[in-house]
Every structure is written in C-alpha cells, then in structure tokens.
Amino acid sequence: MAAPDTPAETFKRALGHAARALAEQPELEVAFGSDGPRLSNGVLTLPHPPRDPSGP
C-alpha cells in the first residue's frame, strides 16, 4: 500500500493540474527544480515550493 502524500506533494500535484488547465495543454509536463521557472519543449519547470508555505 502506498504511503499518503505529504502536503508539499499534494500542492505540487494541484499546481501541475492548474498549470495544464490554464495553458489548455493537457499534455504539458510540469517539473520542479532549482532552474525554474521556464518553459522548453513542452516541459514547464517551476521552482520548488517553500518548505513552510505559511511563512512570510
């Protein structure tokens, strides 16, 4: 049985779905990395979300 997602993983998944919907491109690949944000060859790279989303 799979372990439950962390809040960060849930946020990343929701952000990916939102990005695909806003771009109207269901095949858009969304990745998270330190070299974002950028869009190249159908891959949207976004920066990792903060560890503490409630921070200032």
Biopython code that builds the backbone (N, CA, C, O; Angstrom):
import numpy as np
from Bio.PDB.StructureBuilder import StructureBuilder

atoms = [
    (1, "MET", "N", (0.849, -1.175, 0.000)),
    (1, "MET", "CA", (0.000, 0.000, 0.000)),
    (1, "MET", "C", (0.896, 1.239, 0.000)),
    (1, "MET", "O", (1.896, 1.292, 0.715)),
    (2, "ALA", "N", (0.530, 2.223, -0.800)),
    (2, "ALA", "CA", (1.336, 3.436, -0.932)),
    (2, "ALA", "C", (1.177, 4.334, 0.296)),
    (2, "ALA", "O", (0.111, 4.410, 0.907)),
    (3, "ALA", "N", (2.267, 5.004, 0.629)),
    (3, "ALA", "CA", (2.231, 5.949, 1.752)),
    (3, "ALA", "C", (1.432, 7.185, 1.344)),
    (3, "ALA", "O", (1.438, 7.562, 0.172)),
    (4, "PRO", "N", (0.747, 7.819, 2.294)),
    (4, "PRO", "CA", (-0.017, 9.026, 1.955)),
    (4, "PRO", "C", (0.922, 10.151, 1.520)),
    (4, "PRO", "O", (2.055, 10.252, 1.991)),
    (5, "ASP", "N", (0.429, 10.993, 0.613)),
    (5, "ASP", "CA", (1.212, 12.127, 0.132)),
    (5, "ASP", "C", (1.439, 13.151, 1.230)),
    (5, "ASP", "O", (0.608, 13.335, 2.119)),
    (6, "THR", "N", (2.578, 13.809, 1.146)),
    (6, "THR", "CA", (2.857, 14.921, 2.053)),
    (6, "THR", "C", (2.083, 16.142, 1.546)),
    (6, "THR", "O", (1.668, 16.163, 0.387)),
    (7, "PRO", "N", (1.883, 17.150, 2.383)),
    (7, "PRO", "CA", (1.216, 18.362, 1.911)),
    (7, "PRO", "C", (1.944, 19.005, 0.726)),
    (7, "PRO", "O", (1.304, 19.564, -0.165)),
    (8, "ALA", "N", (3.274, 18.930, 0.713)),
    (8, "ALA", "CA", (4.038, 19.504, -0.406)),
    (8, "ALA", "C", (3.743, 18.752, -1.707)),
    (8, "ALA", "O", (3.593, 19.378, -2.756)),
    (9, "GLU", "N", (3.660, 17.431, -1.652)),
    (9, "GLU", "CA", (3.358, 16.643, -2.849)),
    (9, "GLU", "C", (1.944, 16.920, -3.346)),
    (9, "GLU", "O", (1.712, 16.997, -4.552)),
    (10, "THR", "N", (1.011, 17.069, -2.434)),
    (10, "THR", "CA", (-0.362, 17.392, -2.814)),
    (10, "THR", "C", (-0.410, 18.759, -3.496)),
    (10, "THR", "O", (-1.109, 18.930, -4.495)),
    (11, "PHE", "N", (0.329, 19.730, -2.962)),
    (11, "PHE", "CA", (0.380, 21.065, -3.547)),
    (11, "PHE", "C", (0.991, 21.026, -4.949)),
    (11, "PHE", "O", (0.474, 21.657, -5.870)),
    (12, "LYS", "N", (2.087, 20.289, -5.110)),
    (12, "LYS", "CA", (2.744, 20.183, -6.413)),
    (12, "LYS", "C", (1.803, 19.557, -7.447)),
    (12, "LYS", "O", (1.733, 20.017, -8.587)),
    (13, "ARG", "N", (1.091, 18.522, -7.048)),
    (13, "ARG", "CA", (0.156, 17.870, -7.966)),
    (13, "ARG", "C", (-0.961, 18.826, -8.375)),
    (13, "ARG", "O", (-1.328, 18.888, -9.548)),
    (14, "ALA", "N", (-1.501, 19.573, -7.411)),
    (14, "ALA", "CA", (-2.561, 20.541, -7.713)),
    (14, "ALA", "C", (-2.041, 21.656, -8.612)),
    (14, "ALA", "O", (-2.742, 22.097, -9.523)),
    (15, "LEU", "N", (-0.825, 22.112, -8.363)),
    (15, "LEU", "CA", (-0.229, 23.162, -9.185)),
    (15, "LEU", "C", (-0.004, 22.664, -10.609)),
    (15, "LEU", "O", (-0.204, 23.414, -11.564)),
    (16, "GLY", "N", (0.399, 21.437, -10.757)),
    (16, "GLY", "CA", (0.561, 20.852, -12.087)),
    (16, "GLY", "C", (-0.748, 20.785, -12.848)),
    (16, "GLY", "O", (-0.796, 21.121, -14.031)),
    (17, "HIS", "N", (-1.804, 20.357, -12.184)),
    (17, "HIS", "CA", (-3.125, 20.298, -12.821)),
    (17, "HIS", "C", (-3.597, 21.702, -13.207)),
    (17, "HIS", "O", (-4.157, 21.896, -14.286)),
    (18, "ALA", "N", (-3.371, 22.673, -12.329)),
    (18, "ALA", "CA", (-3.783, 24.048, -12.615)),
    (18, "ALA", "C", (-3.004, 24.621, -13.802)),
    (18, "ALA", "O", (-3.579, 25.305, -14.649)),
    (19, "ALA", "N", (-1.714, 24.346, -13.865)),
    (19, "ALA", "CA", (-0.894, 24.843, -14.973)),
    (19, "ALA", "C", (-1.371, 24.261, -16.299)),
    (19, "ALA", "O", (-1.451, 24.980, -17.295)),
    (20, "ARG", "N", (-1.688, 22.968, -16.323)),
    (20, "ARG", "CA", (-2.189, 22.344, -17.556)),
    (20, "ARG", "C", (-3.528, 22.938, -17.966)),
    (20, "ARG", "O", (-3.768, 23.173, -19.150)),
    (21, "ALA", "N", (-4.393, 23.179, -17.002)),
    (21, "ALA", "CA", (-5.707, 23.749, -17.302)),
    (21, "ALA", "C", (-5.590, 25.181, -17.820)),
    (21, "ALA", "O", (-6.251, 25.543, -18.793)),
    (22, "LEU", "N", (-4.758, 25.994, -17.178)),
    (22, "LEU", "CA", (-4.594, 27.382, -17.616)),
    (22, "LEU", "C", (-3.935, 27.468, -18.987)),
    (22, "LEU", "O", (-4.267, 28.349, -19.780)),
    (23, "ALA", "N", (-3.015, 26.570, -19.269)),
    (23, "ALA", "CA", (-2.333, 26.559, -20.563)),
    (23, "ALA", "C", (-3.189, 25.909, -21.647)),
    (23, "ALA", "O", (-2.877, 26.001, -22.834)),
    (24, "GLU", "N", (-4.270, 25.253, -21.229)),
    (24, "GLU", "CA", (-5.127, 24.495, -22.135)),
    (24, "GLU", "C", (-4.306, 23.469, -22.913)),
    (24, "GLU", "O", (-4.514, 23.259, -24.109)),
    (25, "GLN", "N", (-3.365, 22.833, -22.205)),
    (25, "GLN", "CA", (-2.500, 21.812, -22.789)),
    (25, "GLN", "C", (-2.436, 20.620, -21.837)),
    (25, "GLN", "O", (-1.555, 20.562, -20.979)),
    (26, "PRO", "N", (-3.347, 19.682, -21.977)),
    (26, "PRO", "CA", (-3.365, 18.550, -21.054)),
    (26, "PRO", "C", (-2.095, 17.700, -21.100)),
    (26, "PRO", "O", (-1.823, 16.949, -20.164)),
    (27, "GLU", "N", (-1.313, 17.811, -22.182)),
    (27, "GLU", "CA", (-0.086, 17.015, -22.290)),
    (27, "GLU", "C", (1.139, 17.736, -21.727)),
    (27, "GLU", "O", (2.234, 17.175, -21.741)),
    (28, "LEU", "N", (0.980, 18.963, -21.234)),
    (28, "LEU", "CA", (2.090, 19.725, -20.671)),
    (28, "LEU", "C", (2.711, 18.972, -19.496)),
    (28, "LEU", "O", (2.006, 18.525, -18.592)),
    (29, "GLU", "N", (4.018, 18.839, -19.519)),
    (29, "GLU", "CA", (4.733, 18.199, -18.414)),
    (29, "GLU", "C", (5.168, 19.279, -17.434)),
    (29, "GLU", "O", (5.768, 20.277, -17.834)),
    (30, "VAL", "N", (4.872, 19.088, -16.167)),
    (30, "VAL", "CA", (5.249, 20.046, -15.129)),
    (30, "VAL", "C", (6.272, 19.387, -14.219)),
    (30, "VAL", "O", (6.039, 18.314, -13.663)),
    (31, "ALA", "N", (7.416, 20.059, -14.081)),
    (31, "ALA", "CA", (8.500, 19.546, -13.235)),
    (31, "ALA", "C", (8.914, 20.638, -12.261)),
    (31, "ALA", "O", (8.669, 21.822, -12.494)),
    (32, "PHE", "N", (9.536, 20.232, -11.184)),
    (32, "PHE", "CA", (10.014, 21.176, -10.180)),
    (32, "PHE", "C", (11.517, 21.035, -10.068)),
    (32, "PHE", "O", (12.043, 19.924, -10.005)),
    (33, "GLY", "N", (12.213, 22.180, -10.043)),
    (33, "GLY", "CA", (13.661, 22.158, -9.959)),
    (33, "GLY", "C", (14.204, 23.512, -9.562)),
    (33, "GLY", "O", (13.459, 24.479, -9.399)),
    (34, "SER", "N", (15.508, 23.564, -9.412)),
    (34, "SER", "CA", (16.134, 24.814, -8.985)),
    (34, "SER", "C", (16.396, 25.754, -10.145)),
    (34, "SER", "O", (16.773, 26.905, -9.922)),
    (35, "ASP", "N", (16.206, 25.299, -11.382)),
    (35, "ASP", "CA", (16.493, 26.143, -12.537)),
    (35, "ASP", "C", (15.236, 26.735, -13.172)),
    (35, "ASP", "O", (15.269, 27.123, -14.339)),
    (36, "GLY", "N", (14.147, 26.813, -12.443)),
    (36, "GLY", "CA", (12.893, 27.341, -12.969)),
    (36, "GLY", "C", (12.691, 28.777, -12.575)),
    (36, "GLY", "O", (13.504, 29.296, -11.809)),
    (37, "PRO", "N", (11.695, 29.441, -13.028)),
    (37, "PRO", "CA", (10.683, 28.935, -13.948)),
    (37, "PRO", "C", (11.126, 29.077, -15.407)),
    (37, "PRO", "O", (11.795, 30.039, -15.785)),
    (38, "ARG", "N", (10.733, 28.092, -16.204)),
    (38, "ARG", "CA", (10.986, 28.163, -17.640)),
    (38, "ARG", "C", (10.103, 27.156, -18.349)),
    (38, "ARG", "O", (9.615, 26.196, -17.752)),
    (39, "LEU", "N", (9.908, 27.399, -19.646)),
    (39, "LEU", "CA", (9.121, 26.515, -20.495)),
    (39, "LEU", "C", (9.974, 26.174, -21.697)),
    (39, "LEU", "O", (10.426, 27.065, -22.417)),
    (40, "SER", "N", (10.195, 24.893, -21.919)),
    (40, "SER", "CA", (11.033, 24.459, -23.028)),
    (40, "SER", "C", (10.557, 23.098, -23.519)),
    (40, "SER", "O", (10.464, 22.142, -22.748)),
    (41, "ASN", "N", (10.259, 23.025, -24.796)),
    (41, "ASN", "CA", (9.860, 21.751, -25.432)),
    (41, "ASN", "C", (8.720, 21.049, -24.707)),
    (41, "ASN", "O", (8.764, 19.834, -24.516)),
    (42, "GLY", "N", (7.715, 21.787, -24.309)),
    (42, "GLY", "CA", (6.555, 21.190, -23.652)),
    (42, "GLY", "C", (6.753, 20.815, -22.208)),
    (42, "GLY", "O", (5.919, 20.116, -21.630)),
    (43, "VAL", "N", (7.858, 21.270, -21.599)),
    (43, "VAL", "CA", (8.118, 20.985, -20.186)),
    (43, "VAL", "C", (8.173, 22.311, -19.433)),
    (43, "VAL", "O", (9.028, 23.153, -19.706)),
    (44, "LEU", "N", (7.278, 22.486, -18.507)),
    (44, "LEU", "CA", (7.257, 23.659, -17.646)),
    (44, "LEU", "C", (8.014, 23.315, -16.369)),
    (44, "LEU", "O", (7.617, 22.418, -15.625)),
    (45, "THR", "N", (9.098, 24.029, -16.122)),
    (45, "THR", "CA", (9.882, 23.805, -14.903)),
    (45, "THR", "C", (9.597, 24.944, -13.943)),
    (45, "THR", "O", (9.785, 26.112, -14.284)),
    (46, "LEU", "N", (9.148, 24.611, -12.759)),
    (46, "LEU", "CA", (8.817, 25.588, -11.729)),
    (46, "LEU", "C", (9.767, 25.408, -10.544)),
    (46, "LEU", "O", (10.268, 24.309, -10.306)),
    (47, "PRO", "N", (10.013, 26.494, -9.801)),
    (47, "PRO", "CA", (10.839, 26.333, -8.598)),
    (47, "PRO", "C", (10.091, 25.505, -7.551)),
    (47, "PRO", "O", (8.861, 25.484, -7.517)),
    (48, "HIS", "N", (10.845, 24.842, -6.720)),
    (48, "HIS", "CA", (10.231, 24.074, -5.633)),
    (48, "HIS", "C", (9.466, 25.027, -4.720)),
    (48, "HIS", "O", (9.940, 26.130, -4.450)),
    (49, "PRO", "N", (8.280, 24.616, -4.234)),
    (49, "PRO", "CA", (7.551, 25.458, -3.299)),
    (49, "PRO", "C", (8.310, 25.567, -1.965)),
    (49, "PRO", "O", (9.127, 24.702, -1.650)),
    (50, "PRO", "N", (8.049, 26.609, -1.192)),
    (50, "PRO", "CA", (8.738, 26.732, 0.100)),
    (50, "PRO", "C", (8.363, 25.579, 1.027)),
    (50, "PRO", "O", (7.275, 25.011, 0.933)),
    (51, "ARG", "N", (9.286, 25.249, 1.918)),
    (51, "ARG", "CA", (9.011, 24.172, 2.885)),
    (51, "ARG", "C", (7.908, 24.553, 3.851)),
    (51, "ARG", "O", (7.115, 23.707, 4.265)),
    (52, "ASP", "N", (7.857, 25.824, 4.210)),
    (52, "ASP", "CA", (6.814, 26.312, 5.112)),
    (52, "ASP", "C", (5.946, 27.310, 4.344)),
    (52, "ASP", "O", (6.260, 28.500, 4.300)),
    (53, "PRO", "N", (4.848, 26.828, 3.734)),
    (53, "PRO", "CA", (4.019, 27.714, 2.914)),
    (53, "PRO", "C", (3.308, 28.820, 3.704)),
    (53, "PRO", "O", (2.799, 29.768, 3.107)),
    (54, "SER", "N", (3.268, 28.713, 5.002)),
    (54, "SER", "CA", (2.603, 29.744, 5.809)),
    (54, "SER", "C", (3.568, 30.834, 6.249)),
    (54, "SER", "O", (3.179, 31.764, 6.956)),
    (55, "GLY", "N", (4.837, 30.722, 5.830)),
    (55, "GLY", "CA", (5.859, 31.715, 6.205)),
    (55, "GLY", "C", (5.578, 33.073, 5.596)),
    (55, "GLY", "O", (4.667, 33.218, 4.780)),
    (56, "PRO", "N", (6.372, 34.089, 5.997)),
    (56, "PRO", "CA", (6.139, 35.459, 5.500)),
    (56, "PRO", "C", (6.385, 35.626, 4.042)),
    (56, "PRO", "O", (6.224, 36.724, 3.511)),
]
sb = StructureBuilder()
sb.init_structure("model")
sb.init_model(0)
sb.init_chain("A")
sb.init_seg("    ")
for serial, (resi, resn, name, xyz) in enumerate(atoms, 1):
    if name == "N":
        sb.init_residue(resn, " ", resi, " ")
    sb.init_atom(name, np.array(xyz, "f"), 0.0, 1.0, " ", f" {name:<3s}", serial, name[0])
structure = sb.get_structure()
